[in-house]
Amino acid sequence: MKLTLWTYEGPPHVGAMRVATAMKDLQLVLHGPQGDTYADLLFTMIERRNARPPVSFSTFEASHMGTDTAILLKDALAAAHARYKPQAMAVALTCTAELLQDDPNGISRALNLPIPVVPLELPSYSRKENYGADETFRALVRALAVPMERTPEVTCNLLGATALGFRHRDDVAEVTKLLATMGIKVNVCAPLGASPDDLRKLGQAHFNVLMYPETGESAARHLERACKQPFTKVVPIGVGATRDFLAEVSQITGLPVVTDESTLRQPWWSASVDSTYLTGKRVFIFGDGTHVIAAARIAAKEIGFEVVGMGCYNREMARPLRTAAAEYGLEALVTDDYLEVEKAIEAAAPELILGTQMERNIAKKLGLPCAVISAPVHVQDFPARYAPQMGFEGANVLFDTWVHPLVMGLEEHLLTMFREDFEFHDAAGASHHGGKAVAREETPVAPAETAPAATSDTPAAPSPVVDAQARGEIRWRPEAERELRKIPFFVRGKAKRNTELYAAHKGVCDISVETLYEAKAHYAR
Amino acid sequence: MSLDSPTFGCTDSPVRRERGQKAVFCGLTSIVWLHRKMQDAFFLVVGSRTCAHLLQAAAGVMIFAEPRFGTAVLEEQDLAGLADAHKELDREVAKLLERRPDIRQLFLVGSCPSEVLKLDLDRAAERLSGLHAPHVRVYSYTGSGLDTTFTQGEDTCLAAMVPTLDATDAAELVVVGALPDVVEDQCLSLLTQLGVGPVRMLPARRSDIEPAVGPNTRFILAQPFLGETSGALERRGAKRISAPFPFGEEGTTLWLRAVADAYGVSAEKFEAVTAAPRARAKKAIAAHLETLSGKSLFMFPDSQLEIPLARFLARECGMKTTEIATPFLHKAIMAPDLALLPSNTALTEGQDLEAQLDRHEAINPDLTVCGLGLANPLEAKGHATKWAIELVFTPVHFYEQAGDLAGLFSRPLRRRALLNGGAA
């Protein structure tokens, strides 16, 4: 038993719903009680889908417990087939039905329907949403795809895009465009937009593009074995990764790399002098493994931020994430405990958070700017405009999205210069954001504070400081704390942390104004 | 009198009873407003990842404060041996109360999985109450989808509190049902002006101002979905004042009059207190009449507010009721509202979603009230919809909200007209 306030992922059957809802002519039948239908609104409200998800529920109640529930499932399967006449169906248990003894596989076989009915194994008490999507897609591909003759021209399948995915709709369009430039057509894009009959044709592509390892890797691996199709390992998010991806495609297909970078603006936007102020900004990155690994590379190498923390909530991606984190000298945070993420962010004192909707909550609480880079999603993550994360346009989008939450360059300078201005100060917020400016809070100087003039090297030895030293704690003298507060908020975290690191390194536990400026000189760059 | 002017009264109308796929929330959803209403309470669902995900989806991830609800998510090892589950629960509760010392009431909320596993949360609540008394009182109730629909979760919650309320012989009035703070204040002000009192609220904003109950207690429901709570109060000797629910000018007046009659308030005083707000309510509703009058109304089952709201929309806004469905029809509690509903209303209890969608398509109403899962798909098919959860999340009771309530229904119609280039 584990206490959860917010969750990064839903249960596995929601993953199955994401696959089914992305597809056409497939009906998913879920065996569960009333209330499980809540998940429909994720698709109709958050993603603004204009049709009900193709999901039927058996909807059992307390009075059916015992023998009736199996009959309800059988009826639901028969009714769904009769009403929707799908090319195939899938059937799964939700968490409550998993505790009953009903056998969806036996029940669906007994019905003897004229279409494939794919039973899904989705262990609700040990696995989560991404697993559910990945496993559902794998099971469908395994049931329907067979080895086939390749298409005469070079084609590929795009694997992993689902309903309720973070910008999947636009990523598919962007990757399709990238491949078209190289003369490669998309055979099937799945699950997004595919029918069961399309899945039967997967085998005729020359290779697979694994867009989202979270939801498509098991299917890609199955196709690699069953249909001898290689799949791409690079996810084209960011300029560098997009170029690497095209090189990988070239290697697989033997076709030369052909690109059209005429609309790629991100490198110049990064290089232009207005962006100088972005240099070394401390950024904390959290989300699903794929998006975090890509974001860290962009942050560090394409925008010039300093990555001070990174982590993911999906344990399946722990290994590649740890490898990537090591490149930045970091220990990866792998957890789905929102409070643990909050603690890590607070400790890292970043100037920008790149995260999920959860981290937006954390950012709001800590007063930090934040941009969303990964699911879990909210209605705002489904913009009306074209806003891919992948490919060259994706790189443009990411630059804009990540810079927008920050205070603008020149404004940042003015805030630094005139720290005591009562109207124009950091707590007033960035000028290009909404929100009413608030007057600066005066911090009164307590008259009793007669700070000893000792420098950091010769700490005065009042007993509390000695105690603190004995406990290995670092204390800020009041006047040093006041000086720290004069530093604008977007660099205050960095200054505080650097000073404490410097003090710890020097064996000083009593931080004075001098320590602060010695640390500043020490870390000057 | 024109031929189609309606006659009223559905008391003996036939009710279509359906079972099948339901597009409704389970009772856990009511935690979303209960945890805001009771400021020293924490709601701990003992359930699955699905329960946690439902609460998050219903609440939106946009509540930035740390919520006063959470889910103790059952894991594989909990399914193996149930003795352990109780120990685990004790540990999680201890951790939680340590982090939130401001919590004075803890609700253990049963879910579908905890019910199927026969996890005895009543026993757990008793044990935990003993462990954490007197600082924290621990209750248990079910919000499981096997037993409860949406707002019924508030009913099972309040019903669980009734046996623990202090006993009293005082002749107090208890208003039952979680109301938005602004509505609660207006309600108390009206009752005070009528000279009725002392008045207590169930649930109270804090546990230390909870009502006491006894043979001289009278109570009136402010929400129509509180059948079990009503029964529990009656078992403690309290007497229910029966009335239509306080939606709209008419509903509010009849509700207040039922109380006034029980307390012997004079007609003059009643008139003096209610005349001005009644006039305001009528005026505010009138602003929406042009949009709503003569329009047909279809309600999918959702919040259990359907019957009193249909009564309001038919009688005060001139709408024509077609099918009005409700998850559960408590005939005794609904009797005063049913008596006022147009007699040609088609009443449905329960749901068989696909069949109901077919009937809806055939009726093709001007306005459809439905849940969030159905709203956009129906809009895309050309139907104007009002999603029902807003009716539960918005102050809609009593005189000063009567215009806002009408506005919730007129806005979708006005909006469609605006987007289609015309005025409503």
Interface residues (C-beta under 8 A of the other chain):
Chain A: M1 K2 L3 T4 L5 W6 T7 E9 G10 P11 H13 V14 G32 P33 Q34 G35 D36 T37 Y38 A39 D40 L41 L42 T44 M45 R48 R49 N50 A51 R52 S56 F57 S58 T59 F60 E61 A62 M65 A76 A79 R83 T94 C95 T96 L99 L100 P123 S124 Y125 S126 K128 Q357 M358 R360 N361 K364 K365 P376 H378
Chain B: R19 G20 Q21 K22 A23 V24 F25 C26 G27 L28 T29 L44 V46 S48 R49 T50 A52 H53 L54 Q56 A57 A58 G60 V61 M62 F64 E66 P67 F69 G70 T71 A72 V73 L74 E75 E76 D78 L79 A85 E88 L89 R91 E92 K95 L96 C112 P113 E115 V116 L117 S144 G145 L146 D147 T149 E354 G371 L372 G373 L374 A375 N376 P377 E379 A380
